[in-house]
Amino acid sequence: MSSALVSYDDSGSDSDDHDPEVEMKLPESMLQIVSAPQVDATMVRGSSTFKNSERFIDVKNCKELQYNPKFNELYRPEFGPSNPHGQTIGKNFLTGSLEPAYMSEALFEYQRKNFHAYGIASDPSTGAKTDQTVSKPGSSKTIDDVKLSGEKKKRKRLVNDDPADIEGYKGPWAEYEDEQKIARPTEEEQQELIEILAKRKNVHAGGTVNKIEEEFKDRATLHIKDPYDYQGRSFLHPPHDIDGVPLHKPDHIPNRCFLPKKLLHTYVGHSKPINAIRLFPQTGHLLLSCSADSKIKLWELYNERRSIMTYHGHRQAVRDICFNRHGDRFISSGYDRAIKLWDTETGQCIRKFSNRKFAYCIRFNTSDDSHSHYFLSGMSDKKILCWDCRSGSIVQEYDRHLGAVNTVTLVDGGRRFVSTSDDKSLRVWEWDIPVDVKYIADPSMHAIPAVTAAPNNKWLACQFMDNKIQAFACMNRFKLNQKKIFTGHMVAGYACSPDFSPDMSYLVSGDADGKLFFWDWKTTKLLTSFQAHENVCISTLWQPHETSKVITAGWDNLIKLWD
């Protein structure tokens, strides 16, 4: 085999004159087998090492397969790692077997708190039951100084489990040793408690009232220099120099009203969203507004259109306001669970009313002078309360609603009133009778957060939460008029109060986008709409003696006058 091999010279010569004697004189170490790869002799069948090897399957001991195995089954290992637990672990979880963690969550949290508090904790790498500790770098405590112990000293009980001892038997109710049944603070603790209570009451040790109490003290701020004219008349008297507007005639109604087209004035003064606006009764020359900034403001509607007075008294946002029959007094309700009676001219808080519930709506009885000292309040506890301003007590209670009362509207000359609630119902009440005379509810009805009575006292415009305004006839039978449905605006989630024009030709309302909508009352057709506010237009009022003056209030902290 070696004679057949040929060695070529490195010189690269192409001559065929080779010396056969030189070729035969090559050393045997340079002669190698290159025609076959290197084979391990231990893997040859028949050897002793092949029999003991576990890498190959013995063909003689193999069983015949009765099915076609999958690819993964062919390459599945026959021998795997030994089970460290010494037993087979079954499937105890949805995706396999779940083994217990090295350290429980309670133990981990305990050691973490110890590490942050004392700078040491048990070393988890050495086992949870060991006494070795790990200290925080830079800590003064070392492993040798502090040694954690898992045992806690238990309090000993005065045990007496002898049932024969009837008087001394304690059983599981045994007391602890050194247990004090009456805990009285020491003199130092008592002094600390006194200081804490004094801070909560915002009162100093000398007894002077804090600045916070002075801020919410019932007071009023006058913004004009001349509250009285040359004849001694206050700003409550209507002006007589307004051309074409007979403010001194309360029964005057314009022959025909028109839609407003431009912005006349913007009242700026509130720092938070406005919740309600009210016109001065009969004349409408003054405007009262309440806001979420816990303030109430009185504005001029004519002449210079100034801010006349600001009333301070509520600790939180003011929800609703209402004038009495003559306008010399008004009431306000806020989210501080208080109802307050104010003097409009002087700004004095005359009386406070409260039953520790929220008053969502308040209305004076403006029918006649004999009932002018009564007012109604719709409360958050599903009740309607009738208050007497003279005594400050509750005269009557109307408790039939199943949810918080949203609106209270007087009809029929004050002899009856209508209330709406979160229970998606409308109830009609007789004055001084605590049982509703009519109940209107339907599965298709939505909640009614705003109701406005028409100038002729024949209709009620109800703002439904399904973006519709529907009218109820309130003469004899309180019946829903299916033809009087006004749509097109978006008011879901907001109590946008609508209003009528003095001649009953138009219906106006704001919506959640700050737009102002005008509908024709007879045809229910949407006439026009425009952007009035940047945020929710919560309230709209039509001046009762004007042909086209409309006041709007929005959640952009502004009150606007349109004409």
Secondary structure, DSSP 8 states (H G I E B T S, - for coil): --TT-----TT--------HHHHHTS-GGG----SS----GGGSTTSHHHHH-SSS--STT----SS---HHHHT--SS----TTSS-----SSSS-----SS-HHHHHHHHHHHHHHSEEE-GGG-TT---EEE-TT-S--TTT-----------B-----TT-TTT--GGG--BTT--SS----HHHHHHHHHHHHHHTTB-TT--B-HHHHHTSSEEEE--S-SB-TTS-BTTS--S--TT--TT-TT---S------SEEEEEE--SS-EEEEEE-TTT--EEEEEETTSEEEEEESSTT--EEEEEE--SS-EEEEEE-SSSSEEEEEETTS-EEEEETTT--EEEEE--SS-EEEEEE--S-GGGTTEEEEEETTS-EEEEETTT--EEEEE---SS-EEEEEEEGGGTEEEEEETTSEEEEEETT--SEEEEEE-TT-----EEEE-TTSSEEEEEETTTEEEEEE-SSS-EEEEEEEE-S---TTS--B-EE-TTSSEEEEE-TTSEEEEEETTT--EEEEEE--SS-EEEEEE-TT-SS-EEEEETTSEEEEE-
